[in-house]
């Protein structure tokens, strides 16, 4: 690890590294979305939700909080996103009587749209990211992301 945790202001190098991470994430998200959205009408948020539902058995998940956690979103944000997607015929939400639990399902329209979107998404990820990175750089990105995820999980465990 390069830096100790202090309350001191970020050094020039630390600020540059942090800004670079933000620019990288924002730029890649915009580039990939610009490859997917025109052909499919899906925003990056739509794609993320449908991608999670596509990974689930029968394209269906139960529990708003569970899906929100998988997306690193608040339940409120997810609820609003699902409402917009439902109005466009991409998802169905069914509330379970008694429990109040919601089951979210990708519609056949969404499944068809995702086939096109996934191909465009994958091609854009290769074009704008993977083709520019070496295997060693990819290993660094994957390793760093895993450490950050683990740190977040540990913080969440400490709160519980």
MDAnalysis code that builds the backbone (N, CA, C; Angstrom):
import MDAnalysis as mda
import numpy as np

u = mda.Universe.empty(480, n_residues=160, atom_resindex=np.repeat(np.arange(160), 3), trajectory=True)
u.add_TopologyAttr("name", ["N", "CA", "C"] * 160)
u.add_TopologyAttr("resid", np.arange(1, 161))
u.add_TopologyAttr("resname", ["UNK", "UNK", "UNK", "UNK", "UNK", "UNK", "UNK", "UNK", "UNK", "UNK", "UNK", "UNK", "UNK", "UNK", "UNK", "UNK", "UNK", "UNK", "UNK", "UNK", "UNK", "UNK", "UNK", "UNK", "UNK", "UNK", "UNK", "UNK", "UNK", "UNK", "UNK", "UNK", "UNK", "UNK", "UNK", "UNK", "UNK", "UNK", "UNK", "UNK", "UNK", "UNK", "UNK", "UNK", "UNK", "UNK", "UNK", "UNK", "UNK", "UNK", "UNK", "UNK", "UNK", "UNK", "UNK", "UNK", "UNK", "UNK", "UNK", "UNK", "UNK", "UNK", "UNK", "UNK", "UNK", "UNK", "UNK", "UNK", "UNK", "UNK", "UNK", "UNK", "UNK", "UNK", "UNK", "UNK", "UNK", "UNK", "UNK", "UNK", "UNK", "UNK", "UNK", "UNK", "UNK", "UNK", "UNK", "UNK", "UNK", "UNK", "UNK", "UNK", "UNK", "UNK", "UNK", "UNK", "UNK", "UNK", "UNK", "UNK", "UNK", "UNK", "UNK", "UNK", "UNK", "UNK", "UNK", "UNK", "UNK", "UNK", "UNK", "UNK", "UNK", "UNK", "UNK", "UNK", "UNK", "UNK", "UNK", "UNK", "UNK", "UNK", "UNK", "UNK", "UNK", "UNK", "UNK", "UNK", "UNK", "UNK", "UNK", "UNK", "UNK", "UNK", "UNK", "UNK", "UNK", "UNK", "UNK", "UNK", "UNK", "UNK", "UNK", "UNK", "UNK", "UNK", "UNK", "UNK", "UNK", "UNK", "UNK", "UNK", "UNK", "UNK", "UNK", "UNK", "UNK", "UNK", "UNK", "UNK"])
u.atoms.positions = np.array([
    [0.842, -1.168, 0.000],
    [0.000, 0.000, 0.000],
    [0.893, 1.239, 0.000],
    [0.459, 2.251, -0.723],
    [1.307, 3.414, -0.906],
    [1.126, 4.499, 0.139],
    [-0.011, 4.583, 0.754],
    [-0.301, 5.739, 1.592],
    [-0.940, 5.305, 2.899],
    [-0.533, 5.978, 3.958],
    [-1.191, 5.722, 5.227],
    [-2.455, 6.569, 5.300],
    [-3.355, 6.178, 6.166],
    [-4.614, 6.901, 6.316],
    [-4.399, 8.007, 7.334],
    [-4.543, 9.251, 6.881],
    [-4.402, 10.410, 7.764],
    [-5.507, 11.404, 7.445],
    [-5.588, 12.438, 8.247],
    [-6.548, 13.507, 7.977],
    [-5.905, 14.650, 7.203],
    [-4.669, 14.467, 6.806],
    [-3.959, 15.488, 6.029],
    [-4.582, 15.616, 4.643],
    [-4.459, 16.789, 4.037],
    [-4.943, 16.943, 2.658],
    [-4.216, 15.971, 1.720],
    [-4.889, 15.621, 0.650],
    [-4.262, 14.740, -0.334],
    [-3.053, 15.423, -0.952],
    [-2.019, 14.640, -1.184],
    [-0.847, 15.172, -1.897],
    [-1.224, 15.332, -3.365],
    [-0.383, 15.980, -4.120],
    [-0.634, 16.141, -5.549],
    [-0.778, 14.802, -6.251],
    [0.067, 13.858, -5.934],
    [0.015, 12.518, -6.545],
    [-1.265, 11.782, -6.135],
    [-1.626, 11.878, -4.852],
    [-2.850, 11.235, -4.381],
    [-4.077, 11.829, -5.063],
    [-4.125, 13.151, -5.193],
    [-5.243, 13.821, -5.855],
    [-5.309, 13.398, -7.329],
    [-4.143, 13.333, -7.967],
    [-4.099, 12.913, -9.372],
    [-4.618, 11.480, -9.539],
    [-4.211, 10.594, -8.638],
    [-4.666, 9.202, -8.714],
    [-6.179, 9.125, -8.521],
    [-6.710, 9.823, -7.521],
    [-8.149, 9.782, -7.250],
    [-8.936, 10.371, -8.415],
    [-8.505, 11.512, -8.910],
    [-9.169, 12.139, -10.053],
    [-9.127, 11.222, -11.265],
    [-8.024, 10.549, -11.471],
    [-7.892, 9.628, -12.600],
    [-8.879, 8.471, -12.506],
    [-9.075, 7.942, -11.303],
    [-10.048, 6.864, -11.116],
    [-11.446, 7.353, -11.457],
    [-11.809, 8.541, -10.981],
    [-13.135, 9.092, -11.264],
    [-13.324, 9.344, -12.753],
    [-12.320, 9.927, -13.401],
    [-12.394, 10.203, -14.836],
    [-12.485, 8.894, -15.611],
    [-11.696, 7.910, -15.213],
    [-11.727, 6.604, -15.875],
    [-13.119, 5.991, -15.803],
    [-13.689, 5.944, -14.617],
    [-15.020, 5.340, -14.447],
    [-16.076, 6.116, -15.228],
    [-16.071, 7.438, -15.107],
    [-17.075, 8.248, -15.803],
    [-16.929, 8.150, -17.323],
    [-15.701, 8.192, -17.805],
    [-15.458, 8.139, -19.246],
    [-15.854, 6.795, -19.822],
    [-15.454, 5.712, -19.165],
    [-15.812, 4.389, -19.665],
    [-17.317, 4.176, -19.633],
    [-17.966, 4.608, -18.567],
    [-19.429, 4.469, -18.469],
    [-20.099, 5.228, -19.613],
    [-19.629, 6.443, -19.896],
    [-20.220, 7.251, -20.968],
    [-19.970, 6.625, -22.339],
    [-18.753, 6.148, -22.580],
    [-18.437, 5.539, -23.875],
    [-19.257, 4.276, -24.117],
    [-19.344, 3.425, -23.109],
    [-20.091, 2.178, -23.261],
    [-21.579, 2.481, -23.418],
    [-22.082, 3.401, -22.617],
    [-23.490, 3.764, -22.721],
    [-23.811, 4.356, -24.093],
    [-22.904, 5.135, -24.637],
    [-23.148, 5.733, -25.955],
    [-23.150, 4.688, -27.061],
    [-22.554, 3.537, -26.800],
    [-22.597, 2.444, -27.779],
    [-23.876, 1.624, -27.631],
    [-24.434, 1.570, -26.439],
    [-25.600, 0.729, -26.160],
    [-26.920, 1.490, -26.324],
    [-26.995, 2.683, -25.766],
    [-28.263, 3.416, -25.684],
    [-28.921, 3.709, -27.033],
    [-28.197, 4.196, -28.036],
    [-28.891, 4.545, -29.284],
    [-29.620, 3.366, -29.938],
    [-29.036, 2.179, -29.854],
    [-29.634, 1.011, -30.508],
    [-30.698, 0.325, -29.663],
    [-30.654, 0.546, -28.349],
    [-31.549, -0.213, -27.466],
    [-32.484, 0.652, -26.639],
    [-32.157, 1.911, -26.458],
    [-32.939, 2.777, -25.587],
    [-32.663, 2.563, -24.113],
    [-31.671, 1.727, -23.787],
    [-31.352, 1.443, -22.388],
    [-30.315, 2.436, -21.863],
    [-30.599, 3.003, -20.710],
    [-29.595, 3.803, -20.017],
    [-28.612, 2.844, -19.337],
    [-27.521, 3.390, -18.822],
    [-26.582, 2.525, -18.106],
    [-27.245, 1.926, -16.863],
    [-28.125, 2.684, -16.206],
    [-28.852, 2.166, -15.032],
    [-29.798, 1.038, -15.440],
    [-30.518, 1.210, -16.570],
    [-31.390, 0.144, -17.074],
    [-30.577, -1.122, -17.304],
    [-29.438, -0.945, -17.962],
    [-28.600, -2.094, -18.303],
    [-28.133, -2.815, -17.037],
    [-27.703, -2.064, -16.043],
    [-27.235, -2.682, -14.796],
    [-28.331, -3.515, -14.138],
    [-29.537, -2.963, -14.057],
    [-30.650, -3.685, -13.427],
    [-30.970, -4.940, -14.238],
    [-31.117, -4.780, -15.542],
    [-31.473, -5.933, -16.379],
    [-30.368, -6.979, -16.405],
    [-29.128, -6.555, -16.312],
    [-28.015, -7.498, -16.266],
    [-28.103, -8.367, -15.016],
    [-28.431, -7.754, -13.880],
    [-28.597, -8.525, -12.632],
    [-29.787, -9.468, -12.731],
    [-30.879, -8.994, -13.306],
    [-32.054, -9.864, -13.467],
    [-31.761, -10.994, -14.448],
    [-30.988, -10.717, -15.492],
    [-30.648, -11.742, -16.483],
    [-29.828, -12.867, -15.871],
    [-29.047, -12.543, -14.855],
    [-28.218, -13.549, -14.189],
    [-29.019, -14.438, -13.244],
    [-30.225, -14.007, -12.911],
    [-31.050, -14.731, -11.938],
    [-31.870, -15.821, -12.627],
    [-32.195, -16.879, -11.878],
    [-33.067, -17.920, -12.444],
    [-34.383, -17.315, -12.917],
    [-34.778, -17.682, -14.120],
    [-36.021, -17.201, -14.732],
    [-36.088, -15.677, -14.821],
    [-34.916, -15.017, -14.839],
    [-34.842, -13.549, -14.929],
    [-35.647, -12.859, -13.834],
    [-35.631, -13.460, -12.638],
    [-36.482, -12.985, -11.545],
    [-35.683, -12.969, -10.244],
    [-35.859, -11.885, -9.489],
    [-35.253, -11.765, -8.168],
    [-36.293, -11.277, -7.174],
    [-36.193, -11.751, -5.957],
    [-37.068, -11.281, -4.889],
    [-36.256, -10.464, -3.905],
    [-36.857, -9.406, -3.428],
    [-36.221, -8.596, -2.399],
    [-35.544, -7.361, -2.963],
    [-36.186, -6.236, -2.803],
    [-35.657, -4.966, -3.282],
    [-34.308, -4.657, -2.636],
    [-34.206, -4.871, -1.330],
    [-32.955, -4.569, -0.625],
    [-31.807, -5.430, -1.126],
    [-32.084, -6.695, -1.431],
    [-31.036, -7.593, -1.909],
    [-30.510, -7.131, -3.267],
    [-31.418, -6.774, -4.168],
    [-30.981, -6.299, -5.481],
    [-30.271, -4.958, -5.355],
    [-30.782, -4.076, -4.519],
    [-30.127, -2.784, -4.310],
    [-28.699, -2.984, -3.811],
    [-28.507, -3.914, -2.902],
    [-27.165, -4.184, -2.380],
    [-26.244, -4.704, -3.480],
    [-26.760, -5.578, -4.349],
    [-25.946, -6.092, -5.452],
    [-25.518, -4.984, -6.401],
    [-26.337, -3.950, -6.513],
    [-26.040, -2.830, -7.402],
    [-25.271, -1.707, -6.700],
    [-25.092, -1.827, -5.375],
    [-24.504, -0.758, -4.567],
    [-25.347, 0.515, -4.645],
    [-26.662, 0.329, -4.665],
    [-27.626, 1.427, -4.713],
    [-28.443, 1.411, -3.433],
    [-29.111, 2.518, -3.172],
    [-30.072, 2.538, -2.068],
    [-31.362, 1.885, -2.563],
    [-32.135, 1.297, -1.651],
    [-33.436, 0.742, -2.058],
    [-34.334, 1.797, -2.715],
    [-34.255, 3.030, -2.241],
    [-35.068, 4.101, -2.807],
    [-34.695, 4.364, -4.270],
    [-33.398, 4.431, -4.536],
    [-32.956, 4.655, -5.920],
    [-33.438, 3.521, -6.817],
    [-33.277, 2.285, -6.340],
    [-33.712, 1.139, -7.132],
    [-35.216, 1.174, -7.357],
    [-35.978, 1.512, -6.339],
    [-37.430, 1.573, -6.471],
    [-37.845, 2.562, -7.554],
    [-37.223, 3.731, -7.564],
    [-37.522, 4.733, -8.595],
    [-37.124, 4.239, -9.986],
    [-35.959, 3.590, -10.067],
    [-35.490, 3.063, -11.354],
    [-36.446, 1.984, -11.867],
    [-36.855, 1.088, -10.991],
    [-37.790, 0.031, -11.394],
    [-39.125, 0.600, -11.846],
    [-39.582, 1.648, -11.187],
    [-40.844, 2.274, -11.580],
    [-40.744, 2.813, -13.009],
    [-39.632, 3.475, -13.327],
    [-39.431, 3.988, -14.687],
    [-39.356, 2.845, -15.695],
    [-38.641, 1.791, -15.322],
    [-38.483, 0.657, -16.235],
    [-39.802, -0.084, -16.425],
    [-40.588, -0.171, -15.376],
    [-41.898, -0.830, -15.469],
    [-42.816, -0.052, -16.416],
    [-42.750, 1.267, -16.358],
    [-43.606, 2.084, -17.229],
    [-43.221, 1.927, -18.699],
    [-41.998, 1.479, -18.954],
    [-41.532, 1.258, -20.327],
    [-41.636, -0.208, -20.735],
    [-42.209, -1.046, -19.868],
    [-42.422, -2.447, -20.206],
    [-41.193, -3.324, -20.098],
    [-40.194, -2.897, -19.324],
    [-38.954, -3.669, -19.204],
    [-38.952, -4.622, -18.013],
    [-39.649, -4.257, -16.961],
    [-39.720, -5.110, -15.769],
    [-41.150, -5.166, -15.261],
    [-41.414, -6.223, -14.531],
    [-42.672, -6.350, -13.802],
    [-42.321, -6.469, -12.329],
    [-43.096, -5.774, -11.505],
    [-42.924, -5.870, -10.054],
    [-44.192, -6.468, -9.477],
    [-44.001, -7.488, -8.659],
    [-45.135, -8.122, -7.994],
    [-44.851, -8.079, -6.495],
    [-45.802, -7.527, -5.752],
    [-45.675, -7.446, -4.302],
    [-46.331, -8.669, -3.678],
    [-45.599, -9.326, -2.791],
    [-46.100, -10.518, -2.105],
    [-46.988, -10.087, -0.954],
    [-48.203, -10.595, -0.955],
    [-49.121, -10.249, 0.132],
    [-48.582, -10.762, 1.455],
    [-48.779, -9.979, 2.471],
    [-48.357, -10.379, 3.808],
    [-46.937, -9.945, 4.134],
    [-45.992, -10.200, 3.222],
    [-44.596, -9.864, 3.509],
    [-44.204, -8.494, 2.996],
    [-44.902, -8.008, 1.972],
    [-44.527, -6.739, 1.360],
    [-43.307, -6.854, 0.467],
    [-42.773, -8.051, 0.378],
    [-41.595, -8.310, -0.459],
    [-41.968, -8.137, -1.927],
    [-41.055, -7.566, -2.698],
    [-41.302, -7.374, -4.120],
    [-40.454, -8.363, -4.924],
    [-41.082, -8.925, -5.960],
    [-40.363, -9.772, -6.909],
    [-40.270, -9.003, -8.217],
    [-39.059, -8.909, -8.746],
    [-38.816, -8.168, -9.979],
    [-38.464, -9.148, -11.078],
    [-39.102, -8.985, -12.231],
    [-38.889, -9.882, -13.354],
    [-38.635, -9.076, -14.612],
    [-37.626, -9.481, -15.383],
    [-37.396, -8.872, -16.695],
    [-38.458, -9.407, -17.651],
    [-39.057, -8.526, -18.416],
    [-40.099, -8.916, -19.363],
    [-39.463, -9.525, -20.620],
    [-40.256, -10.207, -21.445],
    [-39.725, -10.705, -22.723],
    [-39.132, -9.592, -23.590],
    [-39.731, -8.408, -23.557],
    [-39.174, -7.268, -24.298],
    [-37.771, -6.949, -23.793],
    [-37.611, -6.938, -22.478],
    [-36.300, -6.661, -21.885],
    [-35.289, -7.744, -22.261],
    [-35.720, -8.992, -22.227],
    [-34.818, -10.095, -22.582],
    [-34.318, -9.944, -24.013],
    [-35.224, -9.609, -24.930],
    [-34.836, -9.415, -26.324],
    [-33.895, -8.213, -26.463],
    [-34.222, -7.135, -25.786],
    [-33.387, -5.931, -25.829],
    [-32.001, -6.216, -25.257],
    [-31.951, -7.012, -24.196],
    [-30.665, -7.323, -23.569],
    [-29.761, -8.158, -24.469],
    [-30.326, -8.977, -25.331],
    [-29.476, -9.739, -26.258],
    [-28.681, -8.779, -27.147],
    [-29.356, -7.767, -27.654],
    [-28.688, -6.762, -28.484],
    [-27.743, -5.925, -27.622],
    [-28.234, -5.462, -26.479],
    [-27.450, -4.589, -25.601],
    [-26.171, -5.265, -25.121],
    [-26.257, -6.533, -24.777],
    [-25.079, -7.239, -24.265],
    [-23.995, -7.350, -25.324],
    [-24.384, -7.628, -26.543],
    [-23.393, -7.707, -27.628],
    [-22.734, -6.344, -27.842],
    [-23.522, -5.282, -27.844],
    [-22.964, -3.938, -28.012],
    [-22.106, -3.543, -26.820],
    [-22.571, -3.869, -25.638],
    [-21.833, -3.580, -24.402],
    [-20.464, -4.252, -24.424],
    [-20.458, -5.545, -24.711],
    [-19.204, -6.295, -24.697],
    [-18.218, -5.763, -25.732],
    [-18.724, -5.425, -26.914],
    [-17.860, -4.889, -27.965],
    [-17.280, -3.541, -27.533],
    [-18.094, -2.693, -26.904],
    [-17.622, -1.389, -26.443],
    [-16.604, -1.535, -25.309],
    [-16.830, -2.456, -24.389],
    [-15.864, -2.686, -23.301],
    [-14.521, -3.110, -23.884],
    [-14.567, -3.980, -24.876],
    [-13.312, -4.397, -25.515],
    [-12.633, -3.226, -26.221],
    [-13.415, -2.446, -26.959],
    [-12.852, -1.334, -27.735],
    [-12.255, -0.259, -26.829],
    [-13.006, 0.164, -25.824],
    [-12.612, 1.331, -25.043],
    [-11.788, 1.030, -23.793],
    [-11.723, -0.233, -23.404],
    [-10.996, -0.566, -22.177],
    [-10.014, -1.723, -22.372],
    [-10.543, -2.891, -22.662],
    [-9.697, -4.079, -22.688],
    [-8.594, -4.011, -23.744],
    [-8.881, -3.426, -24.890],
    [-7.873, -3.352, -25.959],
    [-6.734, -2.401, -25.612],
    [-6.954, -1.523, -24.642],
    [-5.928, -0.550, -24.263],
    [-5.099, -0.986, -23.057],
    [-5.532, -1.999, -22.355],
    [-4.870, -2.436, -21.121],
    [-4.048, -3.691, -21.372],
    [-2.913, -3.761, -20.701],
    [-2.112, -4.982, -20.730],
    [-2.701, -5.983, -19.738],
    [-2.284, -7.232, -19.847],
    [-2.734, -8.238, -18.882],
    [-2.335, -7.844, -17.461],
    [-1.147, -7.284, -17.310],
    [-0.688, -6.872, -15.986],
    [-1.552, -5.740, -15.429],
    [-1.928, -4.788, -16.276],
    [-2.792, -3.694, -15.826],
    [-4.167, -4.214, -15.429],
    [-4.683, -5.155, -16.185],
    [-5.976, -5.748, -15.831],
    [-5.887, -6.469, -14.491],
    [-4.780, -7.182, -14.255],
    [-4.584, -7.851, -12.969],
    [-4.582, -6.842, -11.821],
    [-3.942, -5.692, -12.031],
    [-3.902, -4.651, -10.996],
    [-5.303, -4.117, -10.730],
    [-6.064, -3.831, -11.774],
    [-7.426, -3.307, -11.623],
    [-8.295, -4.315, -10.873],
    [-8.233, -5.570, -11.281],
    [-9.049, -6.611, -10.649],
    [-8.651, -6.783, -9.182],
    [-7.367, -6.801, -8.906],
    [-6.895, -6.964, -7.530],
    [-7.288, -5.793, -6.646],
    [-7.128, -4.583, -7.152],
    [-7.491, -3.401, -6.383],
    [-8.995, -3.367, -6.115],
    [-9.789, -3.680, -7.122],
    [-11.247, -3.706, -6.943],
    [-11.637, -4.735, -5.881],
    [-10.991, -5.877, -5.879],
    [-11.296, -6.912, -4.882],
    [-10.963, -6.427, -3.472],
    [-9.822, -5.761, -3.316],
    [-9.446, -5.252, -1.990],
    [-10.430, -4.184, -1.514],
    [-10.855, -3.323, -2.416],
    [-11.818, -2.278, -2.046],
    [-13.164, -2.892, -1.681],
    [-13.604, -3.895, -2.457],
    [-14.861, -4.602, -2.133],
    [-14.769, -5.275, -0.771],
    [-13.635, -5.921, -0.507],
    [-13.440, -6.586, 0.787],
    [-13.474, -5.580, 1.932],
    [-12.833, -4.436, 1.727],
    [-12.833, -3.395, 2.754],
    [-14.254, -2.924, 3.034],
    [-15.036, -2.725, 1.981],
    [-16.419, -2.293, 2.145],
    [-17.230, -3.354, 2.890],
    [-17.036, -4.613, 2.535],
    [-17.748, -5.704, 3.214],
    [-17.374, -5.743, 4.698],
    [-16.097, -5.555, 5.000],
    [-15.663, -5.554, 6.397],
    [-16.286, -4.400, 7.172],
    [-16.375, -3.230, 6.549],
    [-17.019, -2.086, 7.198],
    [-18.488, -2.359, 7.453],
    [-19.161, -2.986, 6.478],
    [-20.576, -3.317, 6.641],
    [-20.752, -4.334, 7.773],
    [-19.855, -5.302, 7.855],
    [-19.929, -6.311, 8.926],
    [-19.751, -5.668, 10.290],
    [-18.860, -4.669, 10.372],
    [-18.615, -3.993, 11.649],
    [-19.840, -3.213, 12.110],
    [-20.637, -2.714, 11.147],
    [-21.844, -1.960, 11.495],
    [-22.941, -2.874, 12.010],
    [-22.929, -4.128, 11.567],
    [-24.002, -5.076, 11.954],
    [-23.724, -5.736, 13.274],
])
